[in-house]
């Protein structure tokens, strides 16, 4: 890791006031070289106040847009404040910041690094249709990326300055846009991706949104999102790194 690089940890947060203090404290302890940004995704609780009191920069969305909308604002913040690296970490405590150095090391050779839950570290598991959907997505995206990807829906990821600029101008906010579609878009525009293994922890607050019905819905939506990502019009990009992005009708406003 280059000590001169400016690193920003972005935490999309919706009603996470209960767990944020401990999550922010852990980030500050384990990653003293990084700044933290909490994107309050239209919370109805004290998420913004708690985040500010915890030492993080805070930006707020007027209403809940989901993780994609929150991360799009986070990347814009990183771009406008001249950060070299942006790291996405969940605000519910599932992502252990101790794995960030592994992500940063891998980022020396690619543009986007995914923290993969199913790559031999930890005991995180999923079952049923959700597991099938994740496996199918990983098989397809591994072929597109030309590298093994076992966890394409992981929200634990890091990207470099060129990709920050790309995502600041183009970032899908639809369902799974923050994981599958954003990755496919980056790959289609010439960015490179790889994964590193990480262990996933139990969330410290809230409850997982898992049920057989939701799992089947997830399977159907995942296939649709992948198809959309493959056919969606992409912005133009100068692969040399000096981006010539022009937002399209479907991109960020």
Protein Blocks (a to p, Z undefined) as FASTA:
>chain_A
ZZkbccddddddehillmmmmmmmmmmmmmmmbccddddehiablmlmmmmmnopacddd
fbdebjmlmmmmmmmmmmmnopabdcdddfkopacfklmmmmmmmmmmmmbdcddfbgog
ajbdcehjllmmmmmmmmmmmmmnopacfblkbcbdcddfklmmmmmmoccfbehklmmm
mmmmmmmnopacddddddddddfedjddddfklmmmmmmmmmmmmmmmmmpccddddfko
pacbdcdfklcZZ
